[in-house]
Structures are given as C-alpha cells and as structure tokens.
C-alpha cells in the first residue's frame, strides 16, 4: 500500500482519476469529492436532487473532461463537466 486516507461519509461508491485529483462518489451525502493523493480535499460537488430522491451516485469514471456516474435510484447515467480538467 502506497497511500491511504479516509473516504467521505459512510457509503463511498466509486473512484475516478482525472490526472490531478482522485474523485470519490459518496451516496449518502450525494457528493463527489476531489482529493489530492495525500488526502486533502480540493473540490466538493453537491449533486442536485433528481426526479426521485436521488441522485444516488454509484460508480464513477472520468473521460474527456467530465465525470460520469450512474444513479442507482433512476438507473440513469449522468455527467458533470470539470472545466480546466485534463482529458
């Protein structure tokens, strides 16, 4: 093991690396948090409520400047653009 730090909340579901930050999706708080590799929080994104109680983010990936996640409640795929993120 090279590094470790506590994940946010009590239901982390998904990791993504954008070349600079490690992003962690947290289902209970409905957030996606970007960490430096030493565990410092650089950004926190709060997901807006959807048509149901969600979003309920599960799974996470990064592609072409966007975070992609799956909503466990609606089973829809959502994206969040990250301006300035490397592709």
Secondary structure, DSSP 8 states (H G I E B T S, - for coil): -------SSS-EEEEEE-SS-EEEEETTTTEEEEE-TTS-EEEEEE----SSS---EEEEEEETTEEEEEETTT--EEEEE-TT---
